[in-house]
Amino acid sequence: MKNIISILFVVLTAGIFSCSSDDDMTPKNEIEELTLLSEKQIPGTELTLKIYQYDQKLMVGYNRFEILLQKVGVDEDFTNATITFNPMMDMGTMVHACPKEDPVVDINFENAFAGAVNFVMPSGEMGSWTLGVYVEDDDTGDSGEIIIPITVVMPEESRVKSFSMGDNTYFVTMVEPNDPEVGANDFEITIHKRESMMSWPAVEMFQISMEPEMPDMGHGSPNNEDPAHTANGHYVGKVNFTMDGYWKINLELETGEQVEDLSFDVTF
Ligand SMILES: [Cu+2]
């Protein structure tokens, strides 16, 4: 019976694909294929904004965004602007921000501003998040901000770790692998310092060594590349998963005389 169903499925889907027009063959790099978070006019300016998120849900971790601007009445993307992200969590007795990368015109999509926000805790009873997007029109000098209420959820496996060293608290966020597979995967983390509730600068000073292991099977893997700092607090290397299952990626972060050990779980 199972076989018949799977054959039927193959025949049916083959039918669907053979009937489809060329329109369905558009490459997967259209910005509209991302998830539209909000579309608004920026108060005090002649600009409208569309902001897209990469994943269906915003998560505790590294979230990428793309922004398109247009002048009202002009059917063309506008790029002569400066955009600032203001992520804010209201916890009742206090508010705090989180690490972020302000949007800049990027090569991912033509005329789109690419940015990111590292949410450090989920929305819930503890508090609620908003994402402020402040836009300055560099032609006219006009500026304004929109505040978007958002919901941030916790992923099944944590992608943000924090630790204290000296007087400082640091936040380590796993950016890649996002979609792990057997073989060599890009490995990327960001490191930020909580300077104050509102200021979370990137940190470039760590030397990192990495050792992936399968704790249930008692083995690691060869041919890994320790993450090294590239730019803006991003550290990039390679992690080699020799099989699927539960992996623990052990990291040793070192600066000066101080060392901190932490790990990320990856199951696929
Ligand atoms: Cu909070």
Residues whose N, C-alpha, C, O or C-beta is under 5 A from the ligand:
A	BS01	CU	M89 M91 M121 G127
